[in-house]
Amino acid sequence: MSLARAPKFSSFVTGGILAAVMGASVFLAQDASAASTGFRQAVAEMAWEDDAVASYYRQNDYAPIWTADTPESAARRRALMQALEEASMHGLPDMSVRASELVEQMRSVRSTRDLGAVEVALSRALVDYATDLQTGLIDAPARIDEGIVRKKHQVDAARFLEGISKDRPAAFLQKLVPASPQYRALLREKMRLETLMNAGGWGATVPVRKMEPGDSGPNVIALRDRLVSMGYLQPTATRTYDLSLEDAVRRFQGEHGLEVDGVAGEGTLTEMNRPVTDRIKSVLVAMERERWLTPERGPRHILVNLTDFSAKIVDDGEISFETRSVIGSNRSDRRTPEFSDEMDHMVINPSWYVPRSIVTKEYLPKLKNNPNAHSYIEITDNRGRVVNRNSVDFSQFTARSFPFAMRQPPSSRNALGLVKFMFPNKYNIYLHDTPQKSLFGREVRAYSHGCIRLQKPFDFAYALLAPQTENPKDYFHRVLNSGKETKVSLEIKVPVHLIYRTAFVSQDGRAEFRRDIYGRDAKIWSALERAGVALPGVQG
């Protein structure tokens, strides 16, 4: 087919966001059957490296989504260009340049081959945008930090092309935005913080010198002004650290994971002095992390936010139980990993089967000096028989050659306490009780070898057992009082999500922030920057 036979042109793109290209045109065949073979060949050739795109066109007989001379195709083009223009709103790289390049490619079409290239380029743009928006920009989080072992949920890219071709384009693209209430709330917080940043932020910082109720002077005034600008205190002329100022400090501390004592100490002031840009980065990273997490989280699920040192049971979107937790200490071999699994049982009166790494790194050196070290822990052979400590020369063994295991029988002194909650996984992570109750009173609670200790494990057990027994408390204590190690299966498995959020929005709609205890968010932000994400108004 020659250009002379089919010289029909139509406006390809319209709309306010593309006013500069109102005159963009594309070559469109007046006789579709004449162009069909060339168009099909062009699309097949251009799409062959992209399995999802190529598969979609093969299954749909190479019918065009974008380049037909129809109102429907024009609406799809407009909607896609609008979405690309607004991609950065979601913390994705600015795609406006790509949108402009696509418009220029449309404008330059002069042959059927060019038309096929445009068709595939637009489909690829949709797939790239939709995949990043739904599953995250970072392909392999574990490459960023080995503790982020979360498996991102997968999507069928061909589904995006199917959807845009059958649904109303603008409505379909809107449905691609993650539907979780947390994502939507983070998006609103991002826009709020950006407005603040553009208005100059929270004003002057506060000198980092301890202040407490009763103090007065210029530092208290600086504290007062900062709290007013951050929205924790109504405008006031007070020059004294009075009750209203103390209450504002307490609210700030509570929303930033700090000890709530009403005293503006070094930790509180350091967090208060963080600029708006730091908080925007935390929100952007939280949005990326939210995209990694499967949207099917379970009507009932367990949510452990490592940075918040908390464990929650969520029922139909509402927190039905919450307790403090202790997580892995900030050492390379002890940090708690991030992943999701399913809890299927608890063990009441558990034994503690000491992990091999702890046996060889911590206990063996002590056994070499004193065979009776940690005498409350049994040493067992490969058949589970208890070994007489005094009959063994522990000095002959290395970490590699040590042939024994170690087990702490059930007791109130057991390292796991009186109950553990199992979601079997290759990382050997679980939730459990602990005899070290004093740790729950600390502000930063990162002390374990990696597992998660619960402040209220009995109440946690009652909540889990409630759906399957009329009196979960009586049932639990009847088993507990037997003193026997007992496995209790959960009739309905409960999804468990170990997450890491330094920014989140609480159920009352307030944004809260936590410290990056493992340094993981800093690594993710660096990766997002390398991928093209930038703060608003900041060029990469």
C-alpha positions as CSV (number, residue, x, y, z in Angstrom):
1,M,0.0,0.0,0.0
2,S,1.3,3.4,-0.9
3,L,0.9,6.7,0.9
4,A,-0.8,8.0,-2.2
5,R,-3.6,5.4,-1.9
6,A,-4.3,6.2,1.7
7,P,-3.5,9.7,2.6
8,K,-5.9,10.0,5.6
9,F,-4.6,11.8,8.7
10,S,-6.3,12.4,12.1
11,S,-5.5,14.3,15.2
12,F,-3.7,11.8,17.4
13,V,-3.6,13.4,20.8
14,T,-5.6,16.2,22.4
15,G,-6.0,17.5,25.9
16,G,-4.6,20.2,28.2
17,I,-1.5,18.2,29.2
18,L,-0.4,18.0,25.6
19,A,-1.5,21.4,24.3
20,A,1.9,21.8,22.6
21,V,1.3,18.8,20.4
22,M,-2.3,19.6,19.4
23,G,-1.3,19.3,15.8
24,A,0.3,15.8,16.1
25,S,-1.0,13.5,13.4
26,V,-0.6,9.9,12.4
27,F,-0.8,8.0,9.2
28,L,-3.9,5.8,9.3
29,A,-5.0,3.4,6.6
30,Q,-8.3,4.3,4.9
31,D,-8.5,0.7,3.8
32,A,-7.8,-1.4,6.9
33,S,-7.6,-4.7,5.0
34,A,-4.9,-3.3,2.7
35,A,-2.7,-2.3,5.7
36,S,-3.4,-5.4,7.8
37,T,-0.5,-7.6,6.6
38,G,2.1,-4.9,6.9
39,F,0.8,-3.8,10.2
40,R,0.7,-7.3,11.6
41,Q,4.3,-7.9,10.5
42,A,5.5,-4.6,12.0
43,V,3.8,-5.3,15.3
44,A,5.2,-8.8,15.5
45,E,8.7,-7.6,14.7
46,M,8.6,-4.8,17.1
47,A,7.1,-6.8,20.0
48,W,9.1,-10.0,19.8
49,E,11.5,-9.1,22.6
50,D,8.6,-8.5,25.0
51,D,6.8,-11.7,25.8
52,A,3.7,-10.2,27.4
53,V,3.2,-7.7,24.6
54,A,3.9,-10.2,21.8
55,S,1.6,-12.8,23.4
56,Y,-1.3,-10.3,23.7
57,Y,-1.1,-9.3,20.0
58,R,-0.8,-12.9,18.8
59,Q,-3.9,-13.9,20.8
60,N,-5.9,-10.9,19.5
61,D,-4.9,-11.3,15.9
62,Y,-2.8,-8.1,16.0
63,A,-5.9,-5.9,16.4
64,P,-4.7,-2.3,17.2
65,I,-5.3,-0.9,20.7
66,W,-4.0,2.6,20.1
67,T,-3.6,3.3,16.4
68,A,-7.1,2.7,14.9
69,D,-8.8,5.8,13.6
70,T,-11.5,5.6,16.1
71,P,-12.7,7.7,19.1
72,E,-11.9,4.7,21.4
73,S,-8.3,4.6,20.3
74,A,-8.0,8.4,20.7
75,A,-9.4,8.1,24.2
76,R,-6.8,5.5,25.1
77,R,-4.0,7.6,23.9
78,R,-5.1,10.6,25.8
79,A,-5.6,8.6,29.0
80,L,-2.1,7.0,28.7
81,M,-0.4,10.3,28.1
82,Q,-2.1,11.8,31.1
83,A,-1.0,8.8,33.3
84,L,2.6,9.1,32.1
85,E,2.6,12.8,32.9
86,E,1.4,12.1,36.4
87,A,3.6,9.1,37.2
88,S,5.9,11.1,39.5
89,M,2.9,11.8,41.7
90,H,3.2,8.1,42.8
91,G,6.9,8.3,43.6
92,L,7.8,6.8,40.2
93,P,10.4,8.4,37.9
94,D,9.2,11.4,35.8
95,M,7.7,9.8,32.6
96,S,6.8,13.1,31.0
97,V,9.9,12.9,28.8
98,R,8.8,9.5,27.6
99,A,5.4,10.8,26.9
100,S,6.9,13.6,24.8
101,E,9.0,11.1,22.9
102,L,5.9,9.0,22.2
103,V,4.0,12.0,20.9
104,E,6.9,12.9,18.6
105,Q,7.0,9.3,17.4
106,M,3.2,9.5,16.6
107,R,3.8,12.8,14.8
108,S,6.5,11.2,12.6
109,V,4.5,8.3,11.4
110,R,4.7,8.0,7.6
111,S,4.3,4.3,6.9
112,T,2.5,1.2,8.0
113,R,5.8,0.0,9.7
114,D,6.0,3.3,11.6
115,L,2.4,2.7,12.7
116,G,3.2,-0.7,14.0
117,A,6.2,0.7,15.9
118,V,3.9,3.3,17.5
119,E,1.4,0.6,18.5
120,V,4.0,-1.4,20.3
121,A,5.7,1.6,21.9
122,L,2.5,2.7,23.4
123,S,1.7,-0.8,24.7
124,R,5.2,-1.1,26.2
125,A,4.7,2.3,27.9
126,L,1.5,1.1,29.4
127,V,3.0,-2.2,30.7
128,D,6.0,-0.4,32.2
129,Y,3.9,2.2,33.9
130,A,1.3,-0.3,35.2
131,T,3.9,-2.8,36.4
132,D,5.9,-0.2,38.3
133,L,2.7,1.2,39.8
134,Q,1.3,-2.1,40.9
135,T,4.4,-4.1,42.0
136,G,7.1,-1.4,42.6
137,L,10.0,0.1,40.8
138,I,12.8,-2.0,42.3
139,D,12.9,-5.5,40.7
140,A,14.8,-7.4,43.3
141,P,14.6,-5.9,46.8
142,A,17.0,-8.5,48.2
143,R,19.8,-7.0,46.1
144,I,19.3,-3.8,48.0
145,D,19.5,-5.4,51.4
146,E,19.8,-9.1,52.1
147,G,17.2,-8.8,54.9
148,I,14.5,-7.8,52.4
149,V,13.6,-11.4,51.4
150,R,10.1,-10.5,50.4
151,K,8.9,-12.0,47.2
152,K,7.1,-9.3,45.2
153,H,3.6,-10.3,44.0
154,Q,3.5,-10.9,40.2
155,V,1.1,-9.5,37.7
156,D,0.1,-10.6,34.2
157,A,1.3,-7.8,32.0
158,A,-1.0,-8.9,29.2
159,R,-3.9,-8.2,31.5
160,F,-3.1,-4.5,31.3
161,L,-3.4,-4.5,27.5
162,E,-6.6,-6.5,27.8
163,G,-8.0,-4.0,30.3
164,I,-7.2,-0.8,28.5
165,S,-8.8,-2.3,25.3
166,K,-12.1,-3.3,27.0
167,D,-12.6,-0.8,29.8
168,R,-13.1,2.9,29.8
169,P,-9.4,4.1,29.6
170,A,-9.3,6.7,32.4
171,A,-11.3,4.4,34.7
172,F,-9.0,1.4,34.0
173,L,-5.8,3.5,34.6
174,Q,-7.3,4.7,37.9
175,K,-7.9,1.2,39.0
176,L,-4.2,0.4,38.6
177,V,-3.4,2.6,41.6
178,P,-2.8,0.3,44.6
179,A,-6.1,0.0,46.4
180,S,-4.9,-0.5,49.9
181,P,-6.1,2.2,52.3
182,Q,-2.5,2.6,53.5
183,Y,-1.2,3.4,50.0
184,R,-3.9,6.0,49.4
185,A,-3.2,7.6,52.8
186,L,0.5,7.7,52.1
187,L,-0.2,9.4,48.8
188,R,-2.3,12.1,50.5
189,E,0.5,12.6,53.1
190,K,3.0,12.9,50.3
191,M,1.0,15.7,48.7
192,R,0.5,17.4,52.1
193,L,4.3,17.3,52.8
194,E,5.1,18.6,49.3
195,T,2.9,21.6,49.9
196,L,4.7,22.2,53.2
197,M,8.1,21.9,51.5
198,N,7.1,24.4,48.8
199,A,6.0,26.8,51.5
200,G,9.3,26.6,53.3
201,G,8.9,23.7,55.6
202,W,8.6,23.8,59.4
203,G,10.8,26.9,59.9
204,A,13.8,27.2,62.2
205,T,15.1,24.1,63.9
206,V,15.4,23.8,67.7
207,P,18.7,23.8,69.6
208,V,19.4,20.3,70.7
209,R,19.5,21.0,74.4
210,K,17.3,19.1,76.9
211,M,14.2,21.0,78.0
212,E,11.5,20.0,80.4
213,P,8.4,21.4,82.0
214,G,9.0,24.6,83.9
215,D,11.9,25.7,81.7
216,S,11.7,29.1,79.9
217,G,13.9,31.1,77.5
218,P,14.7,31.4,73.8
219,N,15.1,27.6,73.4
220,V,11.6,27.0,74.7
221,I,10.3,29.6,72.3
222,A,12.1,27.8,69.4
223,L,10.5,24.6,70.6
224,R,7.1,26.2,70.8
225,D,7.3,27.7,67.3
226,R,8.5,24.4,65.8
227,L,5.6,22.5,67.4
228,V,3.1,25.2,66.2
229,S,4.4,25.0,62.6
230,M,4.2,21.1,62.7
231,G,0.6,21.2,63.9
232,Y,1.1,19.8,67.4
233,L,0.4,23.0,69.2
234,Q,-2.2,25.8,68.7
235,P,-0.6,29.3,68.2
236,T,0.4,30.7,71.6
237,A,2.6,33.4,73.0
238,T,3.8,31.3,75.9
239,R,7.5,31.6,76.7
240,T,7.4,28.8,79.3
241,Y,7.4,25.0,79.0
242,D,3.9,24.8,80.3
243,L,1.3,22.0,80.2
244,S,0.1,22.7,76.7
245,L,3.7,22.5,75.4
246,E,4.3,19.3,77.4
247,D,1.2,17.8,75.8
248,A,2.3,18.8,72.4
249,V,5.7,17.2,73.0
250,R,4.0,14.0,74.1
251,R,1.9,13.9,71.0
252,F,5.0,14.3,68.8
253,Q,6.8,11.6,70.7
254,G,3.9,9.2,70.4
255,E,3.7,9.7,66.6
256,H,7.4,9.2,66.2
257,G,8.0,6.1,68.2
258,L,9.7,7.9,71.1
259,E,9.4,7.4,74.8
260,V,6.3,9.5,75.7
261,D,7.6,11.4,78.8
262,G,6.9,15.0,77.8
263,V,10.6,15.9,78.0
264,A,12.3,17.4,75.0
265,G,15.5,15.4,75.1
266,E,18.2,14.8,72.5
267,G,16.3,12.0,70.7
268,T,13.1,14.0,70.6
269,L,14.7,17.1,69.3
270,T,16.7,15.3,66.7
271,E,13.6,13.8,65.3
272,M,11.8,17.1,65.5
273,N,14.5,18.9,63.6
274,R,14.4,16.5,60.6
275,P,13.4,18.5,57.5
276,V,10.3,17.9,55.5
277,T,12.4,16.4,52.7
278,D,13.4,13.6,55.0
279,R,9.8,12.8,55.7
280,I,8.9,12.9,52.1
281,K,11.6,10.4,51.3
282,S,10.3,8.1,54.1
283,V,6.8,8.3,52.5
284,L,8.1,7.6,49.0
285,V,9.9,4.5,50.3
286,A,6.8,3.4,52.2
287,M,4.8,3.7,49.0
288,E,7.3,1.6,47.1
289,R,7.3,-1.0,49.9
290,E,3.5,-1.0,49.9
291,R,3.5,-1.8,46.2
292,W,5.7,-4.9,46.9
293,L,3.2,-6.3,49.4
294,T,0.4,-8.5,47.9
295,P,-3.0,-6.8,47.8
296,E,-4.5,-10.1,49.0
297,R,-3.4,-9.7,52.7
298,G,-6.2,-11.8,54.2
299,P,-9.4,-10.6,55.9
300,R,-7.6,-11.5,59.1
301,H,-3.8,-11.1,59.2
302,I,-0.9,-10.4,61.5
303,L,1.1,-7.3,60.8
304,V,4.5,-6.9,62.4
305,N,6.1,-3.5,61.7
306,L,9.8,-3.9,62.6
307,T,10.5,-0.2,63.0
308,D,7.5,0.3,65.2
309,F,8.4,-2.7,67.4
310,S,4.7,-3.7,67.3
311,A,2.6,-6.7,66.3
312,K,-1.0,-6.4,65.4
313,I,-3.9,-8.6,64.4
314,V,-6.0,-6.9,61.7
315,D,-9.6,-8.1,61.1
316,D,-11.4,-6.7,58.0
317,G,-9.1,-3.6,58.0
318,E,-9.5,-2.8,61.7
319,I,-6.8,-3.5,64.3
320,S,-8.4,-5.9,66.8
321,F,-5.3,-6.6,68.9
322,E,-1.9,-4.9,69.3
323,T,1.1,-5.5,71.5
324,R,4.7,-4.3,71.8
325,S,7.4,-6.5,70.3
326,V,11.2,-7.0,70.4
327,I,12.9,-7.7,67.1
328,G,16.4,-8.8,66.0
329,S,19.3,-6.7,67.1
330,N,21.1,-4.5,64.5
331,R,23.8,-6.9,63.7
332,S,24.4,-8.6,60.3
333,D,23.4,-12.1,61.6
334,R,20.5,-11.0,63.8
335,R,18.4,-8.5,61.9
336,T,14.8,-9.7,61.4
337,P,14.1,-10.3,57.7
338,E,11.0,-9.0,55.9
339,F,8.7,-11.5,54.3
340,S,5.1,-12.9,54.3
341,D,3.9,-16.4,55.3
342,E,1.0,-18.2,57.0
343,M,0.7,-19.0,60.7
344,D,-0.7,-22.5,61.1
345,H,-0.1,-23.4,64.8
346,M,1.2,-22.4,68.2
347,V,3.2,-24.5,70.6
348,I,2.3,-24.1,74.3
349,N,5.1,-25.0,76.8
350,P,7.6,-25.1,74.0
351,S,11.1,-26.5,74.1
352,W,13.8,-24.2,72.7
353,Y,15.9,-26.0,70.1
354,V,18.9,-23.8,70.1
355,P,19.9,-22.7,66.6
356,R,23.2,-24.2,65.4
357,S,24.7,-20.7,65.0
358,I,24.0,-19.9,68.6
359,V,25.3,-23.3,69.8
360,T,28.6,-22.9,68.0
361,K,29.2,-19.2,68.3
362,E,27.9,-18.6,71.9
363,Y,27.7,-21.8,73.9
364,L,30.6,-23.9,72.6
365,P,33.3,-21.5,73.7
366,K,31.8,-21.4,77.2
367,L,31.5,-25.2,77.3
368,K,35.2,-25.5,76.5
369,N,36.0,-23.5,79.7
370,N,33.3,-25.1,81.8
371,P,31.3,-28.2,80.8
372,N,28.5,-27.2,83.1
373,A,28.0,-23.7,81.5
374,H,24.3,-23.1,80.8
375,S,23.4,-26.3,82.7
376,Y,19.7,-25.5,82.2
377,I,20.1,-26.5,78.6
378,E,20.3,-30.1,77.6
379,I,22.9,-31.4,75.2
380,T,21.6,-34.1,73.0
381,D,23.2,-36.5,70.5
382,N,21.9,-37.2,67.0
383,R,19.3,-39.6,68.4
384,G,17.9,-37.1,70.8
385,R,19.4,-38.7,73.9
386,V,20.7,-36.4,76.7
387,V,24.5,-36.3,76.9
388,N,26.4,-36.4,80.2
389,R,28.4,-33.2,80.0
390,N,31.1,-34.5,82.3
391,S,31.9,-37.3,79.9
392,V,32.7,-35.1,77.0
393,D,35.9,-33.2,76.2
394,F,34.4,-30.1,74.6
395,S,37.8,-28.6,73.9
396,Q,38.4,-31.1,71.0
397,F,35.5,-29.6,68.9
398,T,35.4,-26.8,66.5
399,A,32.2,-25.0,65.3
400,R,32.3,-27.3,62.3
401,S,32.9,-30.6,64.1
402,F,30.7,-30.1,67.2
403,P,28.3,-33.2,66.9
404,F,25.6,-32.3,69.4
405,A,22.4,-30.3,69.6
406,M,21.1,-28.3,72.5
407,R,17.6,-28.0,73.9
408,Q,16.0,-26.1,76.7
409,P,13.0,-28.0,78.1
410,P,9.7,-26.2,78.8
411,S,9.8,-23.9,81.8
412,S,9.1,-20.3,82.8
413,R,12.9,-19.7,82.2
414,N,12.7,-21.0,78.7
415,A,14.1,-18.5,76.1
416,L,10.8,-18.8,74.2
417,G,8.7,-18.3,77.3
418,L,5.5,-20.3,77.5
419,V,4.2,-20.1,74.0
420,K,5.5,-19.7,70.5
421,F,3.6,-18.9,67.3
422,M,4.7,-20.7,64.1
423,F,4.6,-19.8,60.5
424,P,7.1,-22.3,59.2
425,N,9.7,-20.6,57.0
426,K,13.3,-21.2,55.9
427,Y,14.5,-18.2,57.9
428,N,13.5,-19.9,61.2
429,I,11.6,-16.8,62.3
430,Y,8.6,-17.0,64.6
431,L,6.8,-15.0,67.3
432,H,7.1,-16.0,70.9
433,D,6.9,-15.2,74.6
434,T,10.0,-14.3,76.6
435,P,11.1,-14.2,80.2
436,Q,12.9,-10.9,79.6
437,K,9.9,-8.7,80.2
438,S,12.0,-5.6,81.0
439,L,12.9,-5.1,77.4
440,F,9.4,-4.0,76.5
441,G,9.8,-0.9,78.5
442,R,12.6,0.4,76.3
443,E,12.2,2.9,73.4
444,V,14.3,0.9,70.9
445,R,13.6,-2.8,71.2
446,A,16.1,-4.6,68.9
447,Y,17.6,-7.3,71.1
448,S,16.7,-10.7,69.8
449,H,18.6,-13.1,67.5
450,G,16.0,-12.4,64.8
451,C,12.7,-13.8,66.1
452,I,9.9,-11.5,67.4
453,R,9.2,-11.5,71.1
454,L,5.7,-10.4,72.2
455,Q,4.9,-8.4,75.3
456,K,1.4,-9.9,75.6
457,P,1.7,-13.4,74.2
458,F,-1.2,-14.9,76.1
459,D,-3.6,-12.3,74.9
460,F,-2.2,-12.8,71.4
461,A,-3.0,-16.5,71.8
462,Y,-6.5,-15.9,73.0
463,A,-7.2,-13.7,70.0
464,L,-5.9,-16.4,67.6
465,L,-7.9,-19.1,69.3
466,A,-11.2,-17.1,69.5
467,P,-12.5,-18.2,66.1
468,Q,-12.2,-21.9,67.0
469,T,-13.1,-22.3,70.7
470,E,-15.8,-20.8,72.8
471,N,-13.5,-19.9,75.7
472,P,-10.0,-19.4,74.3
473,K,-8.6,-18.2,77.6
474,D,-9.7,-21.3,79.6
475,Y,-8.6,-23.6,76.8
476,F,-5.2,-22.0,76.6
477,H,-4.6,-22.2,80.3
478,R,-5.8,-25.8,80.6
479,V,-3.1,-26.8,78.1
480,L,-0.5,-24.5,79.7
481,N,-1.2,-25.9,83.2
482,S,-0.5,-29.4,81.9
483,G,3.2,-28.5,81.6
484,K,3.4,-30.6,78.5
485,E,4.8,-29.4,75.2
486,T,1.6,-29.2,73.1
487,K,1.1,-28.2,69.4
488,V,-2.2,-26.4,68.8
489,S,-3.2,-26.1,65.2
490,L,-5.1,-23.1,63.9
491,E,-8.2,-24.3,62.0
492,I,-7.8,-21.3,59.7
493,K,-4.3,-20.2,58.7
494,V,-3.5,-16.6,59.4
495,P,-1.3,-14.7,56.9
496,V,1.7,-13.0,58.6
497,H,3.4,-10.0,57.1
498,L,6.7,-8.8,58.5
499,I,7.1,-5.3,57.2
500,Y,9.4,-2.3,57.7
501,R,7.8,1.1,57.5
502,T,9.4,4.3,58.7
503,A,6.3,6.1,57.5
504,F,2.7,5.0,57.9
505,V,-0.7,6.5,58.5
506,S,-2.5,5.4,61.6
507,Q,-6.2,4.4,61.8
508,D,-7.1,7.9,63.0
509,G,-5.5,9.4,59.8
510,R,-2.3,10.8,61.4
511,A,1.0,10.3,59.7
512,E,3.6,8.7,61.9
513,F,7.3,8.2,61.5
514,R,9.9,5.8,62.9
515,R,13.7,5.6,62.8
516,D,15.4,3.6,60.1
517,I,16.9,1.2,62.7
518,Y,18.5,-1.2,60.1
519,G,19.4,1.4,57.5
520,R,17.2,-0.3,55.0
521,D,15.1,2.6,53.9
522,A,18.3,4.7,53.2
523,K,19.4,1.9,50.8
524,I,16.0,1.8,49.1
525,W,15.9,5.6,48.7
526,S,19.3,5.5,47.0
527,A,18.1,2.8,44.7
528,L,15.0,4.8,43.9
529,E,17.1,7.8,43.1
530,R,19.3,5.8,40.8
531,A,16.1,4.6,39.0
532,G,15.1,8.3,38.5
533,V,12.9,9.1,41.4
534,A,13.4,12.7,42.6
535,L,11.8,14.9,45.2
536,P,9.4,17.5,43.7
537,G,11.3,20.4,42.4
538,V,14.7,18.6,42.7
539,Q,16.3,17.6,39.5
540,G,18.1,14.2,39.4
